[in-house]
Amino acid sequence: MITHPLLYLLFVSLMAVLALVLSKKEYTVLKYIPPIVLLYISVMIISSWGVFEKNDAITHSYSTLKSNLLPAMLFLMLLPNKITALFKLGGKMILTFFLASGSLFLAFILSFILFSQNPSDIEILGPLAGSWMGGTGNMLAVASAIDASENAVGITMLIDSVDYSLWVMFLLLLVPLASSFNRFTKASDPTEDVDYEQRCALHFSYRGYTWLLLSALLVSLFAQLGGIFLSHLFGSAVTWSVIIATLSGIAFSFTSLAKIKGLQSTANTMLYLLIALIASRADIRFDLSIVSYLFLGLSVLLIHAVLMLLFAKLFRLDLFTVSVASLANIGGIASAPILSAAYAQSLVGIGVLMATLGYIIGTFGALFLTQVLRWIA
């Protein structure tokens, strides 16, 4: 059993690094189970076996590192996403994206009313909404903001992994049916090529990277101090910290920081480390309640699908636009471009931009949804 905080942090860090290395490989299994999910499941099982002693020293190390990493990660993840690039999407694409977000918002509410109404389930549905309206980073932000337990986050990750995988397969199976769907909705096929400019760095410099890390740490400090101050007005300190870090990332996306090489790798490293940290506090044992949560997630997707079909008929939306808008919310930047490419390589940029929009609004939408569910409960 690991009892010393330094050994605990070293073990968690090594697991995160191993998952990062695997994410660069092209093993067949990784096409079905993403490395980040393997990381969470592995560390969660190790934690459930009692390998980590949850003493005061380890708990303090966990809380300190997590509270400092989260704002920094959000800041770095949002830096490459210059918000003005979203105007390239056009009105129809943006409308469809928000229809997908809105339908998911309603689907969570209806599923909660019909199949749950248990206040404790909000700790699961809130972070899940963060993931399905944004991405994994948004999920962690919402989970921290509402003080969700590690077990709740574990169930959320399980629902996100299983139900999301089924949804991706379903949307890919629909690709050959695009012509029939478009005739049903009286929509035209998207043929316009959207030129998406990748905001990548041209070179690496130690000075620029040092400024990047220093900026992330300063934003984390500012976000936490601002959160403590604003929490005296209303809300929690963590919620305000998440909001400040998100707005800072959007604001600094217009600066040269967004072009520094190593930005995405650093953000991903922080993300994987956060996932490993949270998994190290989980204690999950499989039972029938887990299956019920999987069906709760599927009910959200089913209601979302029905609403999107109605919107497609009402606004004459094509299958590509509807599918990518949905996956940009539920799957994020990792899968939306893949679905776009299944229709046409020239449309990959649309998936990237839609997923970017999800990163920006996902946290705010999920936090608002959490409040609505609390009012209902």
SULQUIZI-V896695 format. One record per pair of residues at least 6 apart in sequence whose ideal C-beta (glycine too) atoms are under 6 Angstrom apart, sorted by the first residue. I is the first residue (numbers start at 0). GAP is how many residues later the second one is. D is the distance in Angstrom with one decimal. If there is no record, write none. Layout:
[[I/GAP/D] [I/GAP/D]]
//
This chain:
[[0/52/5.3] [1/6/5.2] [1/49/6.0] [1/50/5.3] [2/50/4.6] [4/52/4.6] [4/53/5.0] [4/56/3.9] [7/44/5.8] [7/50/4.9] [8/52/5.9] [11/264/4.6] [11/265/5.8] [11/268/5.4] [14/28/5.5] [14/261/5.0] [15/256/4.2] [15/257/4.5] [15/260/4.3] [18/16/4.6] [18/20/3.7] [18/253/5.4] [19/252/5.4] [21/13/4.4] [22/12/4.2] [35/239/5.9] [36/124/4.6] [38/236/5.7] [38/237/5.9] [39/117/5.0] [39/235/5.4] [39/239/4.6] [42/233/5.1] [42/236/3.7] [42/237/5.4] [43/110/5.5] [43/235/4.4] [43/238/4.5] [43/240/5.8] [46/233/5.1] [46/235/5.4] [47/235/5.2] [47/236/5.8] [51/228/5.7] [61/215/5.9] [65/211/5.4] [67/152/5.4] [68/201/5.3] [68/205/5.5] [69/74/5.6] [70/149/4.1] [70/152/4.0] [70/170/5.5] [70/174/3.7] [71/144/4.1] [71/148/4.2] [72/194/5.9] [72/197/3.9] [72/198/5.7] [73/67/5.9] [73/171/4.2] [73/172/5.6] [74/141/5.4] [74/144/4.5] [74/170/5.0] [74/173/5.4] [74/174/4.5] [75/140/5.5] [75/190/5.9] [75/191/3.8] [76/60/5.0] [76/190/4.6] [77/171/2.8] [77/172/5.8] [78/170/5.6] [78/174/5.4] [78/178/5.9] [78/179/4.6] [78/184/5.9] [79/119/5.2] [79/178/5.6] [80/172/5.9] [80/275/4.3] [81/171/4.7] [82/167/5.8] [85/267/5.8] [85/271/5.6] [87/106/5.9] [88/264/5.3] [95/221/5.7] [95/225/4.9] [95/229/4.2] [96/228/4.6] [96/257/5.2] [96/260/5.8] [98/212/4.8] [99/225/4.2] [99/226/4.9] [99/229/5.1] [100/32/5.5] [100/228/5.7] [102/201/5.0] [102/204/3.7] [102/205/5.6] [103/28/5.8] [103/29/5.9] [103/200/5.2] [103/225/5.9] [104/264/5.8] [106/193/4.6] [106/196/3.8] [106/197/4.4] [107/17/5.8] [107/21/5.4] [107/192/5.7] [107/261/5.8] [109/193/5.5] [110/185/5.9] [110/188/4.5] [110/189/4.8] [111/261/5.5] [114/181/5.5] [114/184/5.8] [118/258/4.3] [121/251/4.8] [122/25/4.0] [122/29/3.8] [123/28/5.0] [123/31/5.2] [123/32/5.2] [125/16/5.3] [125/20/5.3] [125/240/5.9] [125/244/3.8] [126/12/4.7] [126/15/4.8] [126/16/4.1] [126/21/5.7] [126/29/4.6] [127/28/4.9] [127/31/5.8] [128/237/4.0] [128/240/4.9] [129/8/4.0] [129/9/4.3] [129/12/3.6] [129/232/5.6] [129/236/3.8] [130/8/3.8] [130/29/5.0] [131/197/5.9] [131/198/4.7] [132/196/5.3] [132/229/4.4] [132/232/4.7] [132/233/5.7] [133/224/4.7] [133/225/5.4] [133/228/1.7] [134/197/3.8] [134/224/5.6] [137/224/3.7] [137/225/4.7] [139/134/5.6] [140/101/4.5] [140/222/4.8] [141/224/4.5] [142/10/5.1] [143/94/5.1] [144/93/5.1] [144/94/4.1] [144/97/5.0] [145/224/5.5] [149/128/5.8] [149/131/3.7] [149/132/4.6] [150/131/5.7] [152/125/5.2] [153/128/4.0] [153/130/4.7] [154/138/5.5] [158/134/5.6] [158/138/4.0] [161/132/5.7] [162/134/4.0] [162/135/5.6] [166/134/5.5] [166/163/5.8] [167/167/5.7] [170/152/4.8] [170/156/5.8] [170/168/5.9] [174/167/5.0] [177/141/4.4] [180/138/4.0] [181/136/4.9] [184/127/4.7] [184/128/5.3] [184/131/5.5] [185/130/5.1] [186/129/4.7] [186/130/5.5] [186/131/4.0] [188/129/6.0] [189/130/5.4] [192/153/4.2] [193/155/4.6] [193/156/5.3] [195/153/2.8] [195/156/5.7] [200/58/5.0] [200/59/5.6] [200/60/3.5] [203/57/4.2] [207/52/4.5] [208/53/5.3] [211/45/5.8] [211/48/4.8] [214/42/5.9] [218/29/4.9] [222/18/4.4] [222/21/4.1] [222/22/4.4] [223/17/5.2] [225/18/4.9] [226/10/3.9] [226/13/3.8] [226/14/3.5] [227/9/4.8] [229/10/4.3] [230/6/4.1] [230/9/6.0] [245/117/5.7] [307/14/5.5] [311/10/5.0] [319/23/4.8] [323/12/5.7] [323/15/5.7] [323/16/5.5] [323/27/5.2] [326/8/5.6] [326/9/4.8] [326/12/5.1] [327/8/4.2] [327/26/3.5] [327/27/4.5] [327/30/5.3] [328/29/5.3] [331/23/5.1] [332/22/3.7] [335/15/3.6] [335/18/5.9] [335/19/4.5] [336/11/4.7] [336/14/4.0] [336/15/5.3] [339/7/4.6] [339/8/4.7] [339/10/5.7] [339/11/3.6] [340/7/5.2]]
//
